Amino acid sequence: MIEVFLFLALAIDDRSKSFQDLALRIRLGDHEAFRAFFDGVHAEVYRFLTAKSIREETAEDIIQQAFIWIWEHRSEIDPEKSLRAYLFRIAYTRFLNHVRDTKKMDEDATFDLIESDTPHADGDVINNELKTAIDKAIASMPEKRRMVFELCYLQELSYKETSEMLEMSIKTVENHMGLALKQLRELLAGWRTN
């Protein structure tokens, strides 16, 4: 069991060093490094944005704008800081700008929580109800807590990356995660099996 944890810790450290190397190479204008960074994080940023209930096309536009901004401002990249967290912060800021500018989040929302129109079994109904309950529980969190939870738990950013992205201390991120998990446990207590 210890070997598994060591392997995971080393894999996470290797990925972090890989992103740090890419950040340095991008800063120097390396197109291949930029493409590797794009390929490595595009899907994560896309999932992050589409989880915010915006249209897929809008998410792609925001991602494209964020990557263009990084390339155009590559000389300002600090290789010691997480370029991945920086990209998420840019994408999130552009998302907020989109919401502010359009004032039409309800029109962009996707209500397709159920994959098919007719559930095939009672299990599908229960799973859909549980998913809806989880979504409501997450949506009921204060904005900062919800953002921390989504970044750390759903997008699997480290506490350090999340703290850099949201410009808060790591301890604040830890506190928000603790409160978010406590809130989820309380709101979903009725779904626990004995």
N, C-alpha and C positions, 0 to 999 in steps of 0.2 A: 504494500500500500504506500509506503514511504517513497518507493521508487517512482510511482505514478505521480505523486505530488512534486517530486524533484524534476521529473521529465516535463510536467506542465509549467513549472516555474522557469525552467531553462528555455522552453519553447516561447513563453511570453517574453522573456528577456531577449531572446534572439530576434523576435518580431520587432520589439522596441528598437533594438540596435539597427535592424534592417531599415526601419522607417527613419531613424536618425541619419543613416548613411544616405538614404534617398533625399532627405531634406538638404543635406550638404551638396549633393550632386545637382539637385534642382536649382539651388541657389547659384551654382556656377553655370547654369544654362543647359544642363544635360537633358535633351529631349527624351532619351530612352528612360532615364530615371523618372521623369515626369509621367511617362506612359505607364511605367511599372507602378508608380504611386496611384495613378488613376485606376488602373486595373485592380489594385489591391484594396481600395476603399470605396469605389463607386457604389457597389451593391449595398454596403452598409449605410452610406449616406442616403441612398434611395429608399431603403427600408425605413430609416429614421423619418424621412420627410413624408412618405406615404402613410406612415402610422399616424400622422397628424391630420389625416382626412383631407388631403388635397388631391387634386387630379394628378394622374401619372405624368401628364405632359407638363404640368406646372412644376412638379418635382424635378423632372429632367431639366427644365429651364433654369431652375434655381441652382441645381448641381453644376450645370455648364457655366453659369455666371460665377459661381464660387471657384471653380477650377481656373477659369480665365483670370480672375482676380489674383489668385495665387501665382499664376505664371507671370502676369504683368508686374507683380510686386515681389518677385522671387529674390531680389537683392536684399529685401528686408527680413527674409526667413532667418530665424534663430535656430540653428541645428540642435541646440541644447534643449529646446522646447518641442513639444509634440506637434508635428505638422498635421497629424491626423486630427487632434483636438482643435487645432486652428481652423482646419477645413470645416469641421462640424460647427464651430462657432460662426464662421462666415455663412454657412448654409442656414443655420438657425436664424441669424440676423436677417438674412434675405427672406426667409419664410415669414418672420414677423413683419417685415416691410410689405410683403405681398398681402398679408392679412389686413394690415392697416390701410393699404392703398385700395384694395378691392371691397372691403367691408361685406364680402359675400361668402363667408366661410360656409354658411348653410347650403349654398348652391354647389360649392365644391366638395361638400362632405360625401363620403361614400357610405351608403347604408347597406352595403352588400356583406353583412356579417355572416349570413348563412350562405354556404356555398351552393346549395341547390334549393329549389323552391319547395320541394316536398322531402322531408326527412325520411330516410329509409328505415329507421328503427328508433325506439325510444332513447337509445344511447345518443343518437345524433341530436335529439331535442335537448337532452340533459347537457350534452357538451356545448351546444349553442347557448343555452341558458347560463351555464357557468362562464363561458367566454364573455357574454354580455355583462354578467355580474362583475367579472374582473375588469372589463373595460370601464364600467361605471365607477368601480372603486378607484381605479387609477385616475379617471377624469375628475373625481371629487377631491383629489389632493390639491393643496395650494400649488400655484404654478411652479415655483422653484423646486419644491419637493418632487413634483411630478417630473420635471426636467431631469433632476438628479437620478431619479429612479429609472426613467427611460434610458438615459445615457449609460448608467452603470449596469443595470440589470438586462434591459432589452437590447441595447446596442453593444454591451460588453466592453465599454470603455473603462479604463482603470480609474481609481479615485483621483489620481494625479491628473490624468487627461481631462477628466470631468471638471476638476477644480480650475485648470487652466482655461478650459472652454467657457465656463460660467463666471470666471474671475472671482472665485471664492476660495477660502482655505480648504485644505484636505480635511481638516477636522469638521468644518461645516458640511462638507459632502458626506462624511461619515454620519453626522447627526441626522441629516436629511434622509439618508438611507435607512437608518434605524427607525426613524419615525414613519417612513413610508412602509416598511415591512410590518411594523406594529399595526398601522392603520389597515393594511391589507388583511392581516390575521383577524382583526376585529370585525371588519366588514364581511369577510368570507367565512366566518366561524360556522355558519349554518351549512356550509358545503363540505365540511370535514367528515370523513368516514371514521367510524369507531373501530 
